[in-house]
Amino acid sequence: MSISSRYRQILDQIENDVDRLYETLPDTTAKALRLVDIAVEELQDMNESVGEIPRIQLEHKLSPVLLKAHEKLDRARVMLEKENHNNAGKNIWELEQMIYRLLNDL
């Protein structure tokens, strides 16, 4: 699978998961969910152009975006785990791992 396909797959997965989190988590988790929304926004900025980036520039252009999204997800996960929403934390951890694996492949 190409880098751009994996990037889009990660974005789709995060968007789907955040919708479920909004449905299942209480309003007290709004700050954590906002961080996940920011991660989605970070990734959406490159969604259209990711397939047009030359292979040699992929690492340079995608790494900062992926790292920012990963950082937001990590902060959200920690916040959720502090509030004992461990299942949501595990879900976000899996999303972080998808980003981490893509970063490693760059």
Contacts in CASP RR format, 6 or more apart in sequence:
PFRMAT RR
TARGET T0000
AUTHOR 0000-0000-0000
METHOD contacts of the structure
MODEL  1
MSISSRYRQILDQIENDVDRLYETLPDTTAKALRLVDIAVEELQDMNESV
GEIPRIQLEHKLSPVLLKAHEKLDRARVMLEKENHNNAGKNIWELEQMIY
RLLNDL
1 9 0 8 1.000
2 51 0 8 1.000
3 50 0 8 1.000
3 55 0 8 1.000
3 58 0 8 1.000
3 62 0 8 1.000
3 102 0 8 1.000
3 105 0 8 1.000
3 106 0 8 1.000
4 50 0 8 1.000
4 51 0 8 1.000
4 53 0 8 1.000
6 102 0 8 1.000
6 105 0 8 1.000
7 43 0 8 1.000
7 46 0 8 1.000
7 47 0 8 1.000
7 50 0 8 1.000
7 62 0 8 1.000
7 102 0 8 1.000
8 47 0 8 1.000
8 50 0 8 1.000
9 98 0 8 1.000
10 43 0 8 1.000
10 95 0 8 1.000
10 98 0 8 1.000
10 99 0 8 1.000
10 102 0 8 1.000
11 40 0 8 1.000
11 43 0 8 1.000
11 44 0 8 1.000
11 47 0 8 1.000
13 95 0 8 1.000
13 98 0 8 1.000
14 36 0 8 1.000
14 39 0 8 1.000
14 40 0 8 1.000
14 43 0 8 1.000
14 69 0 8 1.000
14 73 0 8 1.000
14 95 0 8 1.000
15 40 0 8 1.000
17 36 0 8 1.000
17 91 0 8 1.000
17 92 0 8 1.000
17 95 0 8 1.000
18 33 0 8 1.000
18 36 0 8 1.000
18 37 0 8 1.000
18 40 0 8 1.000
21 29 0 8 1.000
21 33 0 8 1.000
21 36 0 8 1.000
21 88 0 8 1.000
21 91 0 8 1.000
22 33 0 8 1.000
24 88 0 8 1.000
25 33 0 8 1.000
25 80 0 8 1.000
25 85 0 8 1.000
25 88 0 8 1.000
28 83 0 8 1.000
29 79 0 8 1.000
29 80 0 8 1.000
29 83 0 8 1.000
29 85 0 8 1.000
29 88 0 8 1.000
31 79 0 8 1.000
32 75 0 8 1.000
32 76 0 8 1.000
32 77 0 8 1.000
32 79 0 8 1.000
32 80 0 8 1.000
32 83 0 8 1.000
33 76 0 8 1.000
35 72 0 8 1.000
35 73 0 8 1.000
35 75 0 8 1.000
35 76 0 8 1.000
35 79 0 8 1.000
36 72 0 8 1.000
36 73 0 8 1.000
36 76 0 8 1.000
36 92 0 8 1.000
38 72 0 8 1.000
39 68 0 8 1.000
39 69 0 8 1.000
39 70 0 8 1.000
39 72 0 8 1.000
39 73 0 8 1.000
39 76 0 8 1.000
40 69 0 8 1.000
42 65 0 8 1.000
42 68 0 8 1.000
42 69 0 8 1.000
42 72 0 8 1.000
43 65 0 8 1.000
43 66 0 8 1.000
43 69 0 8 1.000
45 65 0 8 1.000
46 61 0 8 1.000
46 62 0 8 1.000
46 65 0 8 1.000
50 62 0 8 1.000
53 61 0 8 1.000
53 62 0 8 1.000
58 106 0 8 1.000
59 106 0 8 1.000
62 102 0 8 1.000
62 106 0 8 1.000
63 103 0 8 1.000
63 106 0 8 1.000
66 99 0 8 1.000
66 102 0 8 1.000
66 103 0 8 1.000
66 106 0 8 1.000
67 103 0 8 1.000
69 99 0 8 1.000
70 96 0 8 1.000
70 99 0 8 1.000
70 100 0 8 1.000
70 103 0 8 1.000
73 92 0 8 1.000
73 95 0 8 1.000
73 96 0 8 1.000
73 99 0 8 1.000
74 96 0 8 1.000
76 92 0 8 1.000
77 89 0 8 1.000
77 92 0 8 1.000
77 93 0 8 1.000
77 96 0 8 1.000
80 86 0 8 1.000
80 88 0 8 1.000
80 89 0 8 1.000
80 92 0 8 1.000
81 89 0 8 1.000
END
